[in-house]
Amino acid sequence: MANKHKIHHSGLSERKSAVPVPGLPARLAAARLLSAVIDKKTSLDGLTDNEHGHPQYLALEMRDRMLVRAILGAALRHRADIERIVERYLDRPLPQNALSLKHLLHVAAAQVLYLDVPDHAAIDLAVTAAKSDPRNQRFSGLVNAILRKLARNADKERAQSSATENIPAWFSHMLIEAYGREKAAKILAAQAIEPPIDISVKSNPEIWAEKLGGHVLFNGTVRLEHVEGAVSDLEGYQQGEWWVQDVAASLPARLLGNIKDKAVADLCAAPGGKTAELAVQGAHVTAIDLSANRLKRLQHNMERLDLKVATWAGNLKDFKPEELFDAVLLDAPCSSTGTIRRHPDILWTKDISDVEKLAKLQLELLVASISLVKIGGLIVFANCSIARQEGEELVDKVLSSRNDITLVPIRDEEVGGRKELLPNGVLRTTPADLEGETPLLSGMDGFFAARFKRIA
Ligand SMILES: C[S@@+](CC[C@H](N)C(=O)[O-])C[C@H]1O[C@@H](n2cnc3c(N)ncnc32)[C@H](O)[C@@H]1O
């Protein structure tokens, strides 16, 4: 059963005048963004980007932006449950074209069921939102009645929610085929919990864990179970002592052996989590990314962390370095299906055809990467997908079609002794891995990494 999630909110306060209604712009923006994710398959990351995000989101104060993200997280994580409940409460189905009304109801239901927002605020604001839209005015009484009933029955409805119901069929098929029913169910249960924040520290994980009230995980990553407010306000962030990165994402950049003073190319580098990991190990890093905007973000991140790296903007297939690299890391674009607990929109914006398309692209990028490394040099291929097509199957394909590389199995000690993460010498993590004392101390993003050596 999911508990109500504590957040800072702006509900309806005592107010004398009708405009502006506190909290209403946040709810309207949440409904609008939900529509963009569901109806247009737009990525939530882009919509909620603090520089280039949706104008309705950018018009909100930071506190309201956090509320919108919390509402959307709950609405997407519990999407099928909310849909089922709302449909059950309706006497007859909503008209086919009543999409904005549906999103508005989902936004309110997510607050009533899963967020620590006073029910009356969530309901009153939904009714006000319905009244403010000519398409939905006539349904405002219905919105009120459904949400009041939901608030009365919230405990019972939450108790019936099921992680396995909240996902589209393509994803559950893919998981069951890859991992079997039992593990697939564990992955879905882990994915339904809002994850903790992991940080990679430049040094002294114990000291940072104590300062920030976190826990040191098996490879020195510090896990923060709850963060009040913005992560960037925490001690050490502005001073460049650490950066945010899931424990699983911190593993691949540590698989290139001793890279101190070695020339290392970080291909597909932005926003630079792994670039920082490589630079902290003392490598001379060249960070390459197709997106000049994302590369700018990488540069800002490296400035904050006081790490020096060279950059090159463009398609890695066109990159012709003067000298070949000692090692390369390719963190390829992927379906990101290992990060659904952080980005639940992925379930609704992607499907199996994206997995297939991306696996094809990854193979091309991996082949291009081979020609950037010296003979005898290592190549680490990684991504944050849990689809076998983008991991284990891709390795089989590249090894059977090339005779210039060989697989170099990853050893237990390179992943903090967690040999269960290394089937057949490759790294495979899922949200169901890493059993800790509490749900928040358990779990990690889904990641894949394989290490090759160039031999010809
Ligand atoms: C998974 S993200 C990389 C995350 C990054 N390695 C990190 O740890 O922060 C994938 C990146 O690949 C970049 N990309 C996609 N296709 C590319 C290509 N053909 N050449 C270079 N970069 C590419 C995208 O712009 C995106 O920034």
The ligand as a Tripos MOL2 file, in Angstrom:
@<TRIPOS>MOLECULE
LIG
   27    29     1     0     0
SMALL
NO_CHARGES

@<TRIPOS>ATOM
      1 C1         22.1470    8.6490  -21.4000 C.3       1 LIG1
      2 S1         22.5560   10.2500  -21.8620 S.3       1 LIG1
      3 C2         24.1610   10.3800  -21.2230 C.3       1 LIG1
      4 C3         24.2650   10.5860  -19.7400 C.3       1 LIG1
      5 C4         25.6710   10.9190  -19.3030 C.3       1 LIG1
      6 N1         26.6490    9.9380  -19.7560 N.3       1 LIG1
      7 C5         25.8190   11.0870  -17.8070 C.2       1 LIG1
      8 O1         26.3230   10.1920  -17.1290 O.co2     1 LIG1
      9 O2         25.4430   12.1500  -17.3080 O.co2     1 LIG1
     10 C6         22.8370   10.0510  -23.5820 C.3       1 LIG1
     11 C7         23.4710   11.2420  -24.2730 C.3       1 LIG1
     12 O3         23.8540   10.8110  -25.5760 O.3       1 LIG1
     13 C8         23.8480   11.9200  -26.4320 C.3       1 LIG1
     14 N2         23.9010   11.3910  -27.8180 N.ar      1 LIG1
     15 C9         22.9290   10.7330  -28.4910 C.ar      1 LIG1
     16 N3         23.3620   10.3550  -29.7010 N.ar      1 LIG1
     17 C10        24.6420   10.7700  -29.8090 C.ar      1 LIG1
     18 C11        25.6360   10.6900  -30.8370 C.ar      1 LIG1
     19 N4         25.3740   10.0840  -32.0010 N.pl3     1 LIG1
     20 N5         26.8420   11.2480  -30.6050 N.ar      1 LIG1
     21 C12        27.1060   11.8650  -29.4350 C.ar      1 LIG1
     22 N6         26.2070   11.9760  -28.4200 N.ar      1 LIG1
     23 C13        24.9930   11.4310  -28.6130 C.ar      1 LIG1
     24 C14        22.5830   12.6430  -26.0290 C.3       1 LIG1
     25 O4         22.6160   14.0010  -26.4200 O.3       1 LIG1
     26 C15        22.5970   12.4570  -24.4980 C.3       1 LIG1
     27 O5         23.1630   13.5660  -23.8680 O.3       1 LIG1
@<TRIPOS>BOND
     1     1     2 1
     2     2     3 1
     3     2    10 1
     4     3     4 1
     5     4     5 1
     6     5     6 1
     7     5     7 1
     8     7     8 2
     9     7     9 1
    10    10    11 1
    11    11    12 1
    12    11    26 1
    13    12    13 1
    14    13    14 1
    15    13    24 1
    16    14    15 ar
    17    14    23 ar
    18    15    16 ar
    19    16    17 ar
    20    17    18 ar
    21    17    23 ar
    22    18    19 1
    23    18    20 ar
    24    20    21 ar
    25    21    22 ar
    26    22    23 ar
    27    24    25 1
    28    24    26 1
    29    26    27 1
@<TRIPOS>SUBSTRUCTURE
     1 LIG1         1 GROUP 0 **** ****
